Every structure is written in C-alpha cells, then in structure tokens.
C-alpha cells in the first residue's frame, strides 16, 4: 500500500537546520520504503530560495543536491509561485526537477496526503 507524504517547508534554506532536516527525513523515507511511499515537497516563504540552481554553500549541507536526489528518485518538488514572485526569483533557473507551483496544487496535495509534515 502506497503512503503519501507531503512536506511543507517554510524555513529559510540555510538559516537553521529545519529545511535540511525535512530533506533528510524525505530521503530516509524513500530509502527505507522505496516503492511504498510517494513524497511531495512544497516550498513556501523563504524556503523557495532553496529550490534555485547554482547553489554553492561554503560548507556543510548542500540543499540543491538533496532536492535533485529526491526528484531523481520520483519525489515532486514545487515552489510557491506567490512566494517566488514576492522575492523576484520566479524567472531564475531552478534545481533539476524543481517546478513552480500554486496554492491550488498545494490544496490538492494536502487533500490527497496521508501525512502532512511542516518544517
């Protein structure tokens, strides 16, 4: 039986470890339960900047890499369009597999999810 997980991430990508913790859990779920999970991530507020391409963190974790691993393994990742517009980043290149999404899509994802996790 497929379990559907929705991660709603609002934390700034490199401000603390909340964003990274969400990605770590999503990756672990995919690794442990492979074909039995469906992972969706919706990035809102300052988290949307974590979906941009060409990240080059000086040290520590690399969010773009983690997002690209998740999408390569079948996870869907969307950035809130209102949030990207507000930050002037809607037209910037995104990490591989990351797309711009809408609140309507988030509502559908939330309705269909078995579990919603907020970070």
BELMO-V634604 format. One record per helix or strand. SS is the DSSP state (alpha for helix, beta for strand). FROM is the first residue (numbers start at 1). TO is the last residue. If there is no record, write none. Layout:
SS,FROM,TO ; SS,FROM,TO
This chain:
beta,3,9 ; alpha,18,36 ; beta,37,43 ; alpha,45,51 ; beta,52,52 ; alpha,63,72 ; beta,76,80 ; alpha,81,86 ; beta,94,94 ; beta,98,101 ; alpha,103,112 ; beta,115,118
